[in-house]
Amino acid sequence: MVGSQHTAVHSSNGKLGQAETQLFSESELHLIGEGNELQLYNKLGAQFHEVNGNHGVVFSVWAPNAQRVNVTGDFNGWNPAAHPMSPQGDSGVWAVFIPNLGQGAHYKFHLVNALGQAVEKTDPMGLFFEQAPKNAAIVWDTAHLKWTDEAWLAARAERNPLESPMSIYEVHLGSWRKHNDAESFSYRDLATKLVDYVTQMGFTYVEFLPVAEHAYYPSWGYQVTGFFAPTSRYGTPDDFAALVDALHAAGIGVILDWVPAHFPKDDYALARFDGTALYEHDDPRRGEHPDWGTHIFNYGRDEVRNFLTANALYWCDRFHVDGLRVDAVASMLYLDYSREEGQWIPNEHGGRENLEAIGFLQHVNHHVLTRHPGTVMIAEESTSWPKVSRPPGDGGLGFSFKWNMGWMHD
């Protein structure tokens, strides 16, 4: 981000401090636009920043078809007109800098969307959220979490997980154990109770059912509304980091169940974000999941592929996780998955393979495994798709392993 005399600066009372221009450099916007900003979590959302000697927060969001975008929060009385955001060139990114804001500020984006409708949306890049049913994002610093696992990470980088013993304990954090059969354990509780149990049982990894923020608790986390945020049901991002750190201290790896196959239709989240099919396909034959009543990501759009790839890298980078179990891969690979004749659109060759999803999976597997040596990418793939764990150069998807669903369910 740029921070020169040309930067748009708003005070906390909403008055414009200088002429509105750019908060992002042309090179930053170019990388975002072409889908190659792999650390998107360092750019969009709510970023601590200094502009012209003022410390504060840069808020930014990708909403290319919106007519206007404002940031609203507890710092401006939730006034949707207080802090208008500026378009950053023709990138589709909107941004504003607000000085004198710090960690813990609650915010949303107020859009006049492509249809002229005024809507409130939560931050797609939000790092922490209010507990459901509330949905405001919370400004939070996850770049400086406390860690003591340097030795674990160094050893992991030298280890070949394909040749190492692996015994995985799958667990849903909210229902594993409860205080008085009522209140779920917090991340800090689990950092002792779960670690002790897994150590005693001799497992080498835990695999958490999805921990990313989700409004609907009975979904077990599979209907994600905040892809970059550990759910606030059990604590803060710092608390979740403490759980991972404790597991590493006990010699136990951490795998997250990751859900890039679909997202829910909650009107405050990704669905029709700027009044158009931004993250999803517009045609329901490509964009609607018939089994779950959710939207399917548009893997052919550069910005969407970037969003998901950066999300996978975020969990490895900021939270030191040791792998991802990619959920519902079969539903990503087949255009006719759970569809009758006439309910799906063939690919450019007339086939049923989702070529864009295949390219995305190869892309994300390459970047995670290259940038974080010793991690694993596991496919939950329920069909006989060939070469799931072979490298892309050999015609494969590039996963480390394929999840043995038959053994798991037996």
Steps between C-alpha positions, in 0.01 A plus 500: 500500500614850432515768765593826331354848497260378231321262734135539597478548876177513699482600863302293749214749472471428128636826358727472201854597589658520152413462134387147423741302288664162549581284802638217284787511255448403137715190548290386797179545306649318202588196712156497660328533164691220330456269799864481604496677837549184704516699824169670436444496877777761527319733259120491521271510802604705802874570505692695761687774318673835536412775256667842515613428855153395613447150638170336422326243284463470124167336414472354152269266314463360149155599370547590131132546417398704803387859443623618841671341799534634853644350814273512802581398855490565871754781443251708297173402664429256214431800280505370140594844364784580738796341321467475121756277330689593183526281190858393441540556128295255296596201716164464671666560837362772729701638792513759776749579776363587845758625752497432872332160473641190663433138577146411597309747283182346355412572137301407189489623143194696386453466124271648243520198276471455124120492531491827695415319823652607832641191671733423790768240446756353731866504398597203277854542637391545863741343750263489798123532538232555758334186626201388294230606441687834490735532205713814519869452430749604767832669426768258619875449465588142409844589364658507847356199680712341773676177404747259660498237224811598306659158558182324381486703179870445430466125550185490287678666210759221502250216535336316211139444613454233232755284680406583860250322729161669504205439733227764486241588764204679340317734735223760499620753755155616607365161596809306606440577866292757682496665840208344691375354169407854391781742415762403243864503599692809395813486288699553821316212672574276204866599513526288814208252493515401133879497489514270803244262348657482155844447653372221723330329204816514290376699200750691288250750354168657581264596220255773597163510331475848344600774743446794263213726606152371421160627603317166503639284782321175393696517172808387703683787330442391142306816407773760538422872522846619613774310321792679671372494858510225763148485638451731796282240676805370684721808530717744309751435221771522768324224694482278193870558438568394860318171434710428190815597689415263786440213260833564332672509838360151562627377163156493337428641155188699412289444187200720422192393309488765226189580295572658159221310323208725585370779724158580653245750376493715816421847370769673710788285374645412157178427312429761228751716682474814288162419349650266242629143500847602617636191672250258347372420149194691384345199324352264765610204288853593601449715807247310715584188698198268473573300816577775747311802371821700486701689237793349310815710462593625154847346478555652157503855635850618586395694810301206638784255444729750673259539794490124562871438443591784735257355753674162497838670538367724778426207730848360443673836531322669788384193698780253419262219405663190358251415230155535351240233435316639199130428538265376226757480222273276290236772489763736362630266231176408326271751329215249519550418868152416644336644187261347250532533123433858395593640843869551425719666237780296334853635487656641183578148378150373564602306810383499861836580657524841667823614336511822702471312831771257392731791423419663832574184701833454322578867563420505871673167570815621329516824695425352843743209467774717347474789743454284811723191472386205708133591489238272344206555268235228528211450259161388628414352160224239485528376140758315292657816357850399385833629629364705790837489675720514192675826398335720237786431261391137505136592443416499870331741738809543717360390837720329759236242591145392428272464803388139548129565542405134501730421791393815684128417476553131580 
